[in-house]
Amino acid sequence: MSDYANSQVRAKVWVTPDQVESLRSACYATGADYLQQRNEAIVATMYDSGLRVGELAQLDVELLRHTNSELYLPTEIQKDYPNENSPPPVTLELADDTARLLSAYLTNRWKDTPALFPARSSDRISEQGIRNMLHKIADEAGIRPYKIDGSRGTPDDVTPHALRHGVAYRMMNTEDENTLYDVRNRLRHRSIQTTERIYDHMLKV
């Protein structure tokens, strides 16, 4: 792959752990009261699991296992790759903090639906609904994510994929003994080469 093509696939915007904490806090300073815990659960689940926005929107309550400490992803809700084998089902271990938050959210949520994250006007939040929520809380928190060119972005740059890239940043810079292979497994890339192309520039940022 050429240098230009390689630059096109690199993660261009990401958030740091401190910024994610600010996002979680901002969930309680904006929006309807009954949506605030749901919004924090969405942020925490995305930032823990590295799910793509389309995968997160399709989650059902029944996919949580073992007191909400594990998340089962069947093949049909994972991103598929043209001309490749379908991804196998996978079970992701969730952090204790995420499991506790999900348990509290499920106990208190205002709407009982099969979907893990319902919306105000429907039984399942949409991908655009997730994006809109993130923009709103990022604006409230004044988040300026980090960019590949060394500059800082604006709250509008805080997207579900910026959180996914933030998972890689966290694993490679703030957690002990994680390798690109660990990042690849968490984000479920089809090859380690994909992980290298997207994230190798994040080391020691």
N, C-alpha and C positions, 0 to 999 in steps of 0.2 A: 504494500500500500504506500502511495506517495505521502510526503510530508503534509501536503495540502489536504488530501483525503483523510489522513490521520487526525489532523486538527479539526476536521468537521465532525468527528464522532466523539471527541473529548468532552467530558462534563464541563459545561461552561459556567454554570451557576450552582452554588450549593450553600447550605446553612451549617452553622456550627452548633455544638451542644448548648451553649449559652443562649443562642438565638432561639433554639427550639423550646427551651424553658420559658423564654419570654413569650413565645407564641402560645404556649399552654396557659400561661397566666392571663394573656389577653383574651382567651376564650370567655373569661368571667367578667370582662369589662365591655363586652359588645354582644349584641344579639338578644333574642328572647331568653328569659331565664331557663325555660325548660329545654332549650337547645344547647346550653353552655357545657354541660357535662358530656353530651354527645360529641360536641366539637373537640373537646380535649381528648376524648377517647379516639377520635379519628386521627388527630395529630400524633398521639402517642403510638397508636397501632402502625401507622405509616412509617414513623421514624424508627420503630423497633424492628419491624418486619422487612422494610424495604419494598413493600408492595407497590405495583404500578396502580395508577388511579382507577383503571378499568377493573382490575382485580379487586381492589378495595370496595368499589361500588357493588360488586356482585356477592360479597360475603353474606352468608346466612349465619344465624345464631348457632345452628347445628354443627357448623364447622369448627367451633371452639370445643376443645377437649380438655379433660383433666383439670377441672376447676379453672378453666380459662387460661391455663398456662401453655397450651399448645394450640396451634392453628393449622388445620388440615386444608390443603389446597388441592382439590381434584383437578384433573387435566383440563376439564372443560372451561374453567374460569381463568386458566393461565394463558399468557400470551403464547400464541403458536407461531411457528416460523415456516414460511413457504418452503416447500421442497425438503423439509427436514422432518425427522420423527417428532411426533407430538411429545411435549414435556411430560414426564411421569408425575403421578401424584406425589406430593411432598408434605411433610409435617414440619412446621417451624416452631421451635421453642420460643416462648415469649418471656421477657424479663418479668421479674416479680412485680415491679411497679406497674407494668402494663396489665398484668393479670388482675391485680387488685383494682385498678381503675375500671377495667372492663366489668368486673364483678359488681362494683358499686353502680356503674352506669346501667347494667342490665336490671339491677334491683329497683332502680329509681326511674327508668325511662318512661316517658309519658305515653308511648304507643307500643303495643305488643304486636310485633310483626315477625314473620320468618326472617326478613332482612335484618342484618345486624344494625345497620344504620338507616333508619327511616328518615324521611324528610317531613317538613311541615305539612305539605299538601299531598304527599303520596307515601306509599309504603316502603319505598326505597329511594335513597338519595342518588342523584345522578352524578356523572363525572363532572359536569359543569357546576353542579351545586357544591361539590367538594372544592373545586377551584375558586368559586366565588367566596366561599367561607374562608379559605386560606388568605385570599387577598384582603378580606375585611379585617381579619385578626392581625395580619402582617402590618397593615396600615395603622391599626390601633397601637401596636407594639413598636412601630417605627423601625422595622427590620430592614437592614441593608445587606443583603446576602453577598457573599464573596464571588468574584468573577475571575475567569481564567486569565484575563489580561492584567490582573492585579488591582483593578478598580472595584468599587462597591456598587451594587445594584440598588434598586428601589423596592418598596413593598410589592409593587406589581410583578417583580421578578420572582417572588416566592410562590412557587408552584408545587404540585405533588412531586414532579420529577426533581425539583431542587431539594426536597426532603429525601428522596431516594438517593440522590448524589450525596446528601449529608450523611447518610448511613455509611457509605464508603469512606468519607472523610473521617467520621468518628472512629470507625474500626481501624483505619490505617494510622491515625495520629493520636488518639487518646485512649485506646485500649491495648493492653499488653499482648504481644505475641500473635497478633493477627497478621495474616499474609494475604497476598492477592487471591490465593486459593480460597481463603475464608470469605473474602468479599464476594468472589465468584459464586460460592455456594449459597451465601445469604441472598444475593440478588438474582440467583438462578440464571446466570448467563449460559449460553450454549457452549462457550469455550473460554478458556483462560486468556486466550488472545484478545477476546472482546473486552474482558476486564482490564487487561493491560492497556489497551488503546484508550479506554475511556478514563481510567483513573490513575495511571502511573504518575502524572504530573501533580497529584495531590499530596504525595509524600513530602513531609516536612515543609508544608506550606507555611 
